[in-house]
């Protein structure tokens, strides 16, 4: 075991949890997020909840943040220039030549991060087999640098044709850029992504260049303040594909941290699913500004090898988390046609929902819940006491606009939000051929427990498990984020025993390239996956391959059989065509020291009241008496309706459900 601290920054609150290996205690806390300077919220959370002696001896600080994601969504990053192969400067706009929404007549293509005037070309061409014709010239690069300097470009992405097969030309351009006097950041596409598909690789390189400066500055400021506060351990940040990486590597590979924030919950859900032996879970992370859903099968999150943000692809390992703008801070409004909408705009941390008493005037989901009594007596984390009158005033403005009573309007806000969240859940379950009714819902986040039974009703699910530390569960998940480094390379070959020799050689090169990045993962275990498909197909399935040291431990026929089994499981049939490999994926992984799961949350008493409260029942469609019960008092079973209170979350259990305590501090909620 090792003492460690984890902090997850959300749109409304910054969540903290630490595990003290000397006492075996896990302590949680929550403070308001500081949008203008997120690192200040992190330091404030530590100052408020972590004793100095714990901070000093802590070995790990683990962090999840949306700084990179927000930079992309808000277009607040570096001014980027792009150097491309002659004739390919427009790959970012040509894309794949299709429409993301085929039947939407009003769909507009996402504006590229690099305008055309800053997309410049150099001569020379690398072929798919790695051979070259001509080469970039110092004169062409110097001309590009003059243009970049005239437009205050601070970061350059270099993406040349087939550089994954031979990086010689990209390395040459990098040298010429420095010789011409360019001092900003340089991203070479073969370093961020060793795979084919020119558009996706170029998009990944540009995104890396765009967020690099902002991410590096943020991590440097945060680490500096942590050191000043007395922390002497290792600083880690979660990767989009799961696991964690040290701050220095994140500064060099910021594109791998784009989904750093939402991934913490999926990591924690995987660990908890293994702990309780649940083979099929759907997570429901309901925060202040967003809702995130992920699928956990056999104790593992589903990992893709291409993500997408604002219709821009990123070739990087990517936990399949579906996010929408629906959370406790999502604002309700009348759309001009007499209909009520909820989200995606949010009250955020400033001013927050009206019931927080910080100046908010528009009604949020939290205002509707507070007015309906779903949050119990109204004492929340960070010393917030709900102002029900302010919530009613905010809701009245929308109720009058749609000519409905305030109570019906508040119930409608909750139902609309639940419907939007359920649609996101359907994307990762029903639309992938899975029956959500037979799976377990794992709600967490500040409002996860509040929405749990409504979401289960929407999806006809029978079982809900509210984990311990539910209000700060994404931060809790960070505590178990093992250190991971990965690399990949395109190599299209038939799946034969002769080709396995070449695959093994490339795998060894990839492991060496990972170790050459700088600080390597100690005591790391190597793993290998091959991207496999039938000849003539476009898409692939990733097949794990056992290793004997760094050598492949299975013959080609066995790998092909496992591919066929996976293909049948995924698509219901197999083909008679030949099988080929398109990419080799290498990973080094070192597990963090194990932590004790026997202890529940340790926090100061909140003074929560018990008894009954009149709250709205969505089953009965009216206010009925709800029991109010602290989480620690649930015991062997309580029948709903009941509102379960704890320091940083509230669980709303409607009529028709029963709840009991599980073996690891979880709440088991079941129908009837």
C-alpha positions in Angstrom: 0.0 0.0 0.0 1.0 3.6 -0.4 -0.5 6.9 0.7 -2.0 8.7 -2.3 -4.2 11.7 -3.0 -6.5 12.1 -6.0 -8.3 15.2 -7.2 -10.9 15.4 -10.0 -12.0 18.7 -11.4 -15.6 19.0 -12.4 -17.6 21.9 -13.9 -19.1 22.8 -10.5 -17.1 21.1 -7.8 -13.5 19.9 -7.4 -13.5 16.5 -5.7 -10.8 15.1 -3.5 -10.1 11.7 -1.9 -7.0 10.4 -0.2 -6.0 7.0 1.2 -3.7 7.0 4.2 -1.9 3.7 4.4 -0.8 4.3 8.0 -4.4 4.2 9.2 -6.2 2.4 6.3 -8.6 5.3 6.1 -10.0 6.8 3.0 -11.1 10.5 3.4 -13.2 12.5 1.0 -13.9 16.2 0.4 -15.4 18.6 -2.0 -14.8 22.3 -2.8 -16.2 24.7 -5.5 -14.3 24.6 -8.8 -12.4 27.8 -9.8 -13.1 28.0 -13.5 -10.5 30.8 -14.2 -7.7 28.9 -12.4 -8.5 25.2 -11.9 -5.2 24.6 -10.0 -6.4 26.9 -7.3 -9.4 24.7 -6.6 -7.0 21.7 -6.4 -4.8 23.4 -3.8 -7.9 24.7 -1.9 -9.3 21.1 -1.7 -6.0 19.8 -0.4 -5.6 22.6 2.1 -9.2 22.0 3.4 -9.1 18.2 3.7 -5.6 16.8 3.7 -3.5 17.1 7.0 0.0 18.4 6.4 1.6 15.2 7.7 -0.5 13.1 5.2 0.5 15.5 2.3 4.2 15.3 3.2 4.3 11.5 3.2 2.0 10.9 0.2 3.8 8.9 -2.6 1.3 9.7 -5.4 -0.8 12.6 -6.5 -3.3 11.5 -9.1 -5.3 14.0 -11.2 -8.2 14.0 -13.6 -8.9 17.2 -15.5 -10.8 18.6 -18.5 -8.3 21.4 -19.2 -7.3 19.9 -22.6 -10.9 19.0 -23.4 -12.2 22.5 -22.6 -9.4 24.1 -24.6 -10.7 22.2 -27.7 -14.3 22.8 -27.1 -13.8 26.5 -26.4 -11.1 26.9 -29.1 -8.8 28.5 -26.5 -5.4 26.9 -27.4 -2.2 27.7 -29.2 -2.1 29.4 -32.6 -1.1 26.4 -34.8 0.6 26.2 -38.1 0.6 23.0 -40.2 3.3 21.7 -42.5 2.0 19.0 -45.0 3.3 17.2 -48.0 2.9 19.1 -51.2 -0.6 18.7 -52.5 -2.1 17.7 -49.1 -2.6 21.0 -47.2 -6.4 20.6 -47.3 -6.7 17.2 -45.7 -8.2 18.8 -42.6 -11.1 20.2 -44.6 -11.6 17.4 -47.1 -11.8 15.0 -44.2 -13.4 11.7 -45.4 -15.7 13.5 -47.8 -18.8 12.4 -45.9 -21.4 14.0 -43.6 -21.4 13.3 -39.9 -25.2 13.6 -40.0 -26.3 12.3 -43.3 -30.0 13.5 -43.2 -29.4 16.8 -41.4 -29.8 19.5 -44.1 -28.4 22.1 -41.7 -25.3 20.2 -40.7 -22.1 22.2 -40.9 -18.6 20.8 -41.0 -16.5 21.7 -37.9 -14.1 24.5 -38.6 -10.5 23.3 -38.7 -8.2 24.2 -35.9 -5.7 25.5 -38.5 -7.0 28.1 -41.1 -5.9 27.5 -44.7 -3.4 30.4 -44.7 -1.4 28.6 -42.0 -1.5 25.2 -43.7 1.7 25.2 -45.8 3.4 22.6 -48.0 6.9 21.2 -48.5 8.2 19.0 -51.4 9.2 15.4 -51.2 7.1 12.3 -50.7 7.3 9.1 -48.6 5.6 6.1 -50.0 3.5 3.5 -48.1 6.4 1.1 -48.1 8.7 3.7 -46.6 10.6 4.5 -49.7 11.1 8.2 -50.6 11.0 10.5 -53.6 12.6 13.9 -53.2 12.8 15.5 -49.8 11.7 18.7 -47.9 14.0 21.6 -48.5 15.3 24.1 -46.0 14.1 27.0 -48.3 10.5 25.7 -48.2 10.5 25.4 -44.4 12.1 28.8 -43.9 9.4 30.4 -46.1 6.8 28.6 -43.9 8.5 29.9 -40.7 8.3 33.5 -42.0 4.5 33.1 -42.6 4.1 31.5 -39.1 6.0 34.3 -37.4 3.9 36.9 -39.2 0.8 35.3 -37.8 2.1 34.7 -34.3 2.1 31.0 -34.6 3.2 29.4 -31.3 3.0 25.7 -32.2 3.6 23.8 -35.4 2.2 20.4 -36.4 4.1 18.4 -39.0 2.1 15.7 -40.8 3.7 14.3 -43.9 2.4 11.4 -46.1 3.2 7.9 -44.7 5.5 9.2 -42.0 4.4 6.2 -39.9 6.4 4.0 -42.4 9.4 6.2 -42.5 9.8 9.3 -40.3 12.9 10.6 -42.0 11.2 13.6 -43.7 9.3 14.8 -40.6 12.6 14.7 -38.6 14.2 16.7 -41.4 11.4 19.3 -41.3 11.8 19.6 -37.5 15.5 20.3 -37.9 14.9 22.9 -40.6 12.3 24.6 -38.4 14.8 25.1 -35.6 17.5 26.2 -38.0 15.1 28.8 -39.4 14.6 30.2 -35.9 11.2 28.8 -34.8 11.2 28.5 -31.0 7.7 27.3 -30.3 6.3 23.8 -29.8 6.7 21.2 -32.6 4.5 18.1 -33.0 5.6 15.4 -35.4 2.7 13.1 -36.4 4.7 9.9 -36.3 5.5 10.6 -32.6 1.9 11.0 -31.6 0.5 8.3 -33.8 2.3 5.6 -35.8 -0.7 4.6 -37.8 -2.0 5.1 -41.3 -5.1 7.2 -42.3 -3.7 10.6 -43.2 -6.7 12.7 -42.1 -7.0 11.1 -38.6 -3.2 11.3 -38.0 -3.1 14.9 -39.1 -6.0 15.7 -36.9 -4.3 14.1 -33.9 -1.1 16.0 -34.5 -2.9 19.3 -34.8 -4.9 18.7 -31.7 -1.7 17.8 -29.8 -0.1 21.1 -31.0 -3.3 23.1 -30.2 -3.5 22.0 -26.5 0.2 21.5 -25.8 1.0 25.0 -24.5 -2.1 25.3 -22.3 -1.7 21.9 -20.8 2.0 22.3 -20.1 1.4 25.6 -18.4 -1.4 24.2 -16.3 0.6 21.2 -15.2 3.7 23.3 -14.4 1.6 25.7 -12.3 -0.1 22.8 -10.5 3.0 20.9 -9.7 4.8 24.0 -8.5 2.0 24.8 -6.1 1.9 21.1 -4.9 5.6 21.2 -4.2 5.3 24.5 -2.3 2.6 23.0 -0.2 5.0 20.2 0.8 4.1 17.3 -1.6 7.3 15.4 -2.6 5.8 12.3 -4.3 5.1 11.5 -8.0 2.5 13.6 -9.9 0.3 11.5 -12.3 -2.6 12.4 -14.6 -5.1 10.0 -16.1 -5.0 9.0 -19.8 -7.9 9.0 -22.2 -7.4 5.2 -22.6 -7.3 4.5 -18.9 -4.4 4.3 -16.5 -2.1 7.2 -15.7 1.1 8.9 -16.9 3.5 11.3 -15.2 3.2 15.0 -15.7 6.3 15.3 -17.7 5.1 12.8 -20.3 1.7 14.5 -20.3 3.4 17.7 -21.3 5.0 15.9 -24.3 1.8 14.0 -25.2 -1.1 16.2 -24.1 -3.4 14.6 -26.7 -3.5 11.5 -24.5 -5.1 13.5 -21.7 -8.1 14.9 -23.6 -10.6 12.7 -21.7 -8.6 12.7 -18.5 -11.6 13.9 -16.5 -14.4 11.5 -17.4 -12.1 8.4 -17.4 -11.7 8.4 -13.7 -15.2 7.2 -13.1 -14.8 4.3 -15.6 -11.5 3.3 -13.9 -13.2 3.3 -10.5 -16.2 1.4 -11.9 -14.0 -1.3 -13.3 -12.2 -1.8 -10.0 -15.5 -1.9 -8.1 -17.1 -4.3 -10.6 -14.2 -6.7 -10.0 -14.5 -6.2 -6.3 -18.2 -7.2 -6.1 -18.1 -9.7 -9.0 -20.5 -7.9 -11.3 -19.9 -8.9 -15.0 -22.1 -6.2 -16.6 -22.4 -2.6 -15.5 -23.5 0.7 -17.0 -22.1 3.8 -15.3 -24.1 7.0 -14.9 -21.8 9.9 -13.8 -24.1 12.8 -13.2 -22.0 15.9 -12.4 -22.7 19.6 -12.4 -22.3 20.3 -16.1 -22.3 16.9 -17.9 -23.5 13.3 -17.8 -21.1 10.5 -18.7 -22.0 6.9 -19.4 -19.6 4.0 -19.9 -20.0 0.2 -20.3 -18.1 -2.1 -17.9 -17.9 -5.8 -19.1 -16.1 -8.5 -17.2 -14.6 -5.8 -14.9 -13.1 -3.8 -17.8 -14.1 -0.6 -19.6 -14.5 -0.7 -23.3 -11.4 0.9 -25.0 -11.5 2.2 -28.5 -8.4 3.2 -30.5 -9.9 6.3 -32.0 -11.8 9.0 -30.2 -13.6 12.1 -31.4 -14.1 15.6 -30.0 -16.3 18.1 -31.8 -16.2 16.0 -35.0 -12.4 15.9 -34.9 -10.8 12.4 -34.7 -7.9 11.5 -32.3 -6.0 8.3 -32.9 -5.3 7.4 -29.3 -6.5 4.7 -26.9 -9.9 6.0 -25.7 -12.2 4.7 -23.0 -15.7 4.7 -24.6 -17.4 7.3 -22.4 -20.4 9.0 -23.9 -20.9 12.6 -22.6 -23.8 15.0 -23.0 -24.5 18.4 -21.5 -26.9 17.2 -18.8 -26.1 17.5 -15.1 -27.2 19.2 -11.9 -26.3 22.6 -13.3 -28.1 22.2 -16.7 -30.4 25.1 -17.3 -34.1 24.8 -18.1 -35.7 27.4 -20.5 -38.6 28.0 -22.8 -37.4 27.6 -26.4 -39.6 30.4 -28.0 -42.2 27.9 -29.3 -43.8 27.2 -25.9 -41.8 24.1 -25.2 -39.3 23.6 -22.3 -35.7 22.5 -22.9 -33.0 21.4 -20.5 -29.3 21.8 -21.2 -26.8 21.7 -22.7 -26.0 25.2 -21.2 -25.1 25.0 -17.5 -25.0 27.3 -14.5 -21.5 25.9 -13.8 -19.7 26.8 -10.6 -20.3 30.6 -11.0 -23.0 31.5 -10.3 -24.3 28.0 -10.0 -28.0 27.0 -9.6 -30.3 29.6 -8.1 -30.8 27.5 -4.9 -27.0 27.9 -4.1 -27.6 31.5 -3.2 -24.7 32.8 -5.4 -26.7 35.0 -7.7 -28.0 32.4 -10.2 -31.4 33.3 -11.6 -32.1 30.7 -14.3 -33.5 27.4 -13.1 -31.2 24.4 -13.1 -31.9 20.7 -12.6 -30.7 21.1 -9.0 -33.3 23.8 -8.5 -36.0 21.5 -9.7 -34.7 18.7 -7.4 -34.5 21.0 -4.4 -38.0 22.3 -5.0 -39.4 18.8 -5.2 -37.7 17.7 -2.0 -35.4 15.2 -3.7 -32.3 16.5 -1.9 -33.8 16.1 1.6 -33.3 18.8 4.2 -31.0 20.7 1.9 -27.5 20.6 3.6 -25.0 20.0 0.8 -21.2 19.8 0.6 -19.0 22.8 1.0 -21.3 24.4 3.5 -24.1 25.0 1.0 -27.6 25.2 2.4 -30.3 25.2 -0.3 -32.5 28.3 -0.8 -35.8 26.7 -1.8 -37.5 30.1 -2.2 -34.8 31.1 -4.8 -35.3 27.8 -6.6 -39.1 28.4 -6.8 -38.6 32.0 -8.1 -36.3 30.7 -10.8 -38.6 27.9 -11.8 -41.6 30.3 -11.9 -40.1 32.2 -14.8 -40.1 29.1 -17.0 -43.4 27.8 -15.6 -45.1 31.1 -16.6 -43.6 30.9 -20.0 -45.0 27.4 -20.7 -48.2 28.0 -18.8 -47.7 25.2 -16.3 -47.8 25.0 -12.5 -44.4 25.3 -10.8 -44.5 21.7 -9.4 -45.3 20.2 -12.8 -42.5 22.3 -14.4 -40.0 21.1 -11.8 -41.0 17.5 -12.4 -40.8 18.0 -16.1 -37.2 19.4 -15.8 -36.2 16.2 -14.0 -37.9 13.9 -16.5 -36.4 15.7 -19.5 -32.9 15.5 -18.0 -33.4 11.8 -17.2 -34.6 11.1 -20.8 -31.5 12.8 -22.2 -29.3 10.7 -19.9 -31.1 7.5 -20.9 -30.5 8.2 -24.6 -26.8 8.4 -23.9 -27.0 5.0 -22.0 -28.8 3.5 -25.0 -25.9 4.4 -27.3 -23.5 2.1 -25.4 -26.0 -0.7 -24.6 -29.1 -1.2 -26.7 -27.5 0.2 -29.9 -24.6 -2.2 -29.4 -26.9 -5.2 -29.1 -26.8 -5.4 -25.3 -29.9 -5.7 -23.1 -29.6 -3.0 -20.4 -32.5 -4.6 -18.5 -30.1 -7.4 -17.5 -27.3 -5.1 -16.4 -26.5 -3.2 -13.3 -26.7 0.6 -13.1 -23.8 2.2 -11.2 -24.7 5.9 -10.5 -22.2 8.3 -9.1 -21.2 11.9 -9.1 -22.9 14.6 -7.1 -26.3 13.9 -8.7 -25.9 10.3 -9.7 -27.8 8.9 -6.7 -30.5 11.5 -7.1 -31.2 10.4 -10.7 -30.7 6.7 -10.2 -34.2 5.3 -9.9 -35.5 7.6 -12.7 -32.7 6.4 -15.0 -33.5 2.7 -14.1 -37.2 3.3 -14.8 -36.3 4.8 -18.2 -34.2 1.8 -19.1 -36.4 -0.8 -17.3 -33.4 -1.9 -15.3 -33.9 -3.9 -12.1 -30.8 -3.4 -10.1 -28.8 -0.3 -9.0 -25.6 -0.3 -7.1 -24.6 3.1 -5.5 -20.9 2.7 -4.7 -19.2 4.1 -1.6 -17.7 7.5 -2.2 -20.4 8.0 -4.8 -20.3 11.8 -4.7 -16.5 11.8 -5.5 -16.3 8.5 -7.2 -14.3 9.7 -10.2 -11.7 10.9 -7.8 -11.8 7.6 -5.9 -11.3 5.8 -9.2 -8.1 7.8 -9.8 -6.6 6.2 -6.7 -6.3 3.0 -8.6 -5.2 4.4 -12.0 -2.2 2.2 -12.8 0.7 3.7 -14.7 0.4 2.9 -18.4 2.4 3.8 -21.5 1.5 2.7 -25.0 2.5 3.0 -28.7 1.3 1.6 -32.0 2.4 1.2 -35.6 0.7 0.3 -38.8 1.9 -2.8 -40.6 -0.4 -4.5 -43.1 0.5 -8.2 -43.5 -1.4 -11.5 -43.8 -1.7 -13.3 -40.5 0.9 -16.1 -41.0 3.6 -17.6 -38.9 6.2 -15.9 -41.1 4.6 -12.5 -40.5 4.7 -13.2 -36.7 8.5 -12.8 -36.8 8.0 -9.3 -38.3 5.3 -8.4 -35.8 7.6 -9.4 -32.9 10.3 -7.2 -34.3 8.0 -4.2 -34.5 6.7 -4.9 -31.0 10.2 -4.9 -29.7 10.8 -1.5 -31.4 7.6 -0.1 -29.9 8.6 -1.1 -26.4 12.0 0.5 -26.9 10.3 3.7 -28.2 8.2 3.8 -25.1 11.2 3.4 -22.8 13.0 6.1 -24.8 10.4 8.8 -23.9 12.1 9.5 -20.6 10.9 8.3 -17.3 9.7 4.7 -17.8 7.2 2.8 -15.8 9.0 0.8 -13.1 8.4 -3.0 -12.9 6.1 -2.7 -16.0 4.4 -5.6 -17.6 4.4 -5.6 -21.4 1.3 -6.6 -23.4 0.5 -6.8 -27.1 -2.6 -6.5 -29.3 -3.0 -7.0 -33.0 -5.6 -5.2 -35.1 -7.1 -7.9 -37.2 -9.7 -8.0 -40.0 -10.8 -10.1 -43.0 -9.1 -9.2 -46.2 -11.1 -6.6 -48.0 -12.6 -5.1 -44.9 -12.1 -1.5 -43.7 -12.4 -1.9 -39.9 -10.6 -4.2 -37.4 -11.0 -5.9 -34.1 -8.1 -5.8 -31.5 -7.0 -9.3 -30.5 -4.8 -9.7 -27.4 -1.8 -12.0 -27.9 0.0 -13.8 -25.0 3.7 -13.1 -24.6 6.7 -15.1 -23.5 8.9 -12.3 -22.4 8.7 -10.0 -25.5 8.1 -12.9 -27.9 4.7 -13.8 -29.2 3.6 -17.0 -27.5 0.9 -18.3 -30.0 1.0 -19.4 -33.6 -0.9 -17.6 -36.3 -3.6 -20.2 -36.5 -4.5 -19.8 -32.8 -4.6 -16.0 -33.1 -6.8 -16.4 -36.2 -9.2 -18.7 -34.3 -9.5 -16.2 -31.4 -10.2 -13.5 -33.9 -12.9 -15.6 -35.5 -14.5 -16.2 -32.0 -14.4 -12.5 -31.2 -15.8 -11.6 -34.6 -18.7 -14.1 -34.1 -19.4 -12.6 -30.6 -19.4 -9.1 -32.0 -21.2 -9.6 -35.3 -22.9 -13.0 -35.0 -21.1 -14.7 -38.0 -17.8 -15.2 -39.6 -16.5 -14.9 -43.2 -14.5 -17.3 -45.4 -12.0 -14.7 -46.5 -8.3 -14.6 -45.4 -7.2 -12.8 -42.3 -4.7 -9.9 -42.1 -3.2 -7.7 -39.5 -3.1 -3.9 -39.9 -1.5 -2.6 -36.7 0.6 -3.7 -33.7 -0.2 -2.2 -30.3 2.2 -2.3 -27.4 1.7 -1.3 -23.8 3.7 -1.2 -20.6 1.7 -1.2 -17.4 2.7 -1.1 -13.8 0.0 -1.5 -11.1 0.1 1.0 -8.2 0.3 -0.6 -4.8 -3.0 -2.1 -3.7 -5.2 -0.3 -1.3 -7.5 -1.4 1.5 -11.2 -1.6 0.4 -12.6 -2.4 3.8 -12.9 1.1 5.2 -15.7 3.4 4.2 -15.6 7.1 3.8 -14.2 9.1 6.7 -15.6 12.7 6.9 -16.7 15.1 9.5 -20.3 14.9 10.7 -22.6 17.0 8.5 -25.4 17.3 11.1 -27.9 15.7 8.6 -31.4 15.5 10.0 -33.5 12.4 10.0 -37.2 11.8 9.9 -39.8 12.4 7.2 -40.1 15.0 4.4 -42.7 15.7 1.8 -41.1 15.0 -1.6 -42.3 14.4 -5.1 -42.8 10.7 -6.1 -42.4 10.2 -9.9 -44.3 6.9 -9.6 -47.2 8.4 -7.7 -47.0 11.8 -9.5 -47.5 13.7 -6.3 -45.8 14.6 -3.1 -45.7 11.8 -0.5 -43.9 11.3 2.8 -40.2 10.2 2.2 -38.1 8.9 5.0 -34.8 10.7 5.4 -32.0 8.3 6.5 -28.2 8.7 6.7 -26.4 6.2 4.6 -24.7 4.6 7.5 -28.1 3.6 9.0 -29.5 1.7 6.0 -28.4 -1.7 7.3 -30.3 -4.8 6.0 -33.0 -3.0 4.2 -35.3 0.0 3.8 -38.3 0.2 1.6 -38.8 3.4 -0.5 -39.7 6.1 -0.8 -36.6 7.2 1.1 -33.9 9.9 0.7 -30.5 8.7 1.8 -28.1 11.4 2.9 -24.3 11.5 3.1 -21.6 14.2 3.1 -21.1 14.7 -0.7 -24.1 13.1 -2.3 -27.8 12.3 -1.9 -29.6 9.2 -3.1 -33.3 9.5 -4.0 -35.1 6.1 -3.9 -38.7 6.4 -5.2 -41.6 4.2 -4.2 -41.4 0.7 -5.6 -37.7 0.2 -4.8 -35.9 -1.3 -1.8 -32.4 -0.5 -0.6 -29.9 -2.4 1.6 -26.2 -2.1 2.4 -23.7 -4.3 0.6 -20.5 -6.0 1.8 -18.2 -3.1 0.7 -20.2 -0.1 1.7 -22.3 0.0 -1.5 -26.1 0.5 -1.6 -28.0 -2.3 -3.3 -31.3 -0.9 -4.8 -33.7 -3.3 -6.3 -37.3 -3.2 -7.6 -40.0 -4.1 -5.1 
